[in-house]
Amino acid sequence: MTEIVWTTPAISDLHALREYIARDSEYYADGVVADIFDAVDRLALFPKFGRRVPEIDDDSVREVLVGNYRIMYDISGSVVRVLTVLHMSRQFKDPR
């Protein structure tokens, strides 16, 4: 099974996302965060499940989409590193 590692920026993104959504609904914020964790947990079994990030020409950098969020990660051997959690409306910046 593949090991999942959350980077510090990805953890910060997730905290900020939860705080922002929780301003309107704690319940919805918890649901979105749970959905993101579920999607990332599936990568332990299927690391190449996500699509290639269109803005990056590198097959090892991939993303899964959860609602309006892009969860970008890279694959190195048997490790998946979650790089960022980004709302689709935000301007893309290479997370590496």
C-alpha positions as CSV (number, residue, x, y, z in Angstrom):
1,M,0.0,0.0,0.0
2,T,1.1,3.5,-0.8
3,E,2.0,5.9,2.1
4,I,0.1,9.2,2.2
5,V,2.1,12.3,3.4
6,W,0.4,15.6,3.9
7,T,2.8,18.6,3.3
8,T,2.6,21.6,5.6
9,P,1.2,23.8,2.8
10,A,-1.6,21.3,2.1
11,I,-2.5,21.1,5.8
12,S,-2.6,24.9,6.0
13,D,-4.8,24.9,2.9
14,L,-7.2,22.4,4.5
15,H,-7.4,24.4,7.7
16,A,-8.1,27.7,5.9
17,L,-10.7,26.0,3.7
18,R,-12.5,24.6,6.7
19,E,-12.4,27.9,8.6
20,Y,-13.8,29.7,5.5
21,I,-16.7,27.3,5.0
22,A,-17.5,27.1,8.7
23,R,-18.3,30.8,8.7
24,D,-21.6,29.8,7.1
25,S,-21.9,26.2,8.2
26,E,-19.8,24.0,10.6
27,Y,-21.8,21.0,9.3
28,Y,-21.0,21.6,5.7
29,A,-17.3,22.5,6.5
30,D,-16.9,19.2,8.3
31,G,-18.5,17.3,5.3
32,V,-16.2,18.9,2.7
33,V,-13.1,18.1,4.8
34,A,-14.3,14.5,5.3
35,D,-14.9,14.2,1.5
36,I,-11.3,15.5,0.9
37,F,-9.8,13.0,3.4
38,D,-11.8,10.2,1.8
39,A,-10.5,11.0,-1.7
40,V,-6.9,11.2,-0.4
41,D,-7.3,8.0,1.5
42,R,-8.3,6.2,-1.7
43,L,-4.9,7.2,-3.2
44,A,-3.2,4.7,-0.8
45,L,-4.7,1.9,-3.0
46,F,-4.9,3.7,-6.3
47,P,-2.2,6.4,-6.5
48,K,-2.6,7.1,-10.2
49,F,-6.4,7.5,-9.8
50,G,-6.2,11.3,-10.3
51,R,-5.6,13.0,-13.6
52,R,-2.5,14.7,-14.6
53,V,-2.5,18.4,-13.6
54,P,-3.1,20.1,-17.0
55,E,-0.8,23.1,-16.1
56,I,2.1,20.9,-15.3
57,D,3.9,18.6,-17.8
58,D,4.8,15.9,-15.3
59,D,3.1,12.6,-15.0
60,S,4.0,12.3,-11.4
61,V,2.0,15.4,-10.4
62,R,-1.7,14.6,-10.3
63,E,-4.9,15.8,-8.9
64,V,-8.3,14.6,-7.7
65,L,-11.3,16.8,-7.8
66,V,-13.7,17.0,-4.8
67,G,-16.6,19.4,-5.4
68,N,-15.0,22.7,-6.2
69,Y,-11.6,21.7,-4.9
70,R,-8.4,20.4,-6.5
71,I,-6.3,18.2,-4.4
72,M,-2.8,18.1,-6.0
73,Y,-0.3,15.5,-5.2
74,D,2.9,13.9,-6.5
75,I,3.9,10.3,-6.6
76,S,7.4,9.2,-5.7
77,G,7.9,5.4,-5.4
78,S,5.5,4.2,-2.8
79,V,4.8,7.7,-1.4
80,V,2.0,10.1,-2.3
81,R,2.6,13.6,-1.1
82,V,-0.4,15.9,-0.9
83,L,0.9,19.2,-2.1
84,T,-2.1,21.6,-2.0
85,V,-5.9,21.9,-1.7
86,L,-7.0,24.6,-4.0
87,H,-10.5,26.0,-4.8
88,M,-11.1,25.8,-8.6
89,S,-11.7,29.6,-8.8
90,R,-8.3,30.5,-7.4
91,Q,-5.4,31.2,-9.8
92,F,-3.2,28.2,-10.3
93,K,0.3,28.3,-8.8
94,D,2.7,25.4,-9.1
95,P,2.7,23.8,-5.6
96,R,6.1,22.1,-5.9
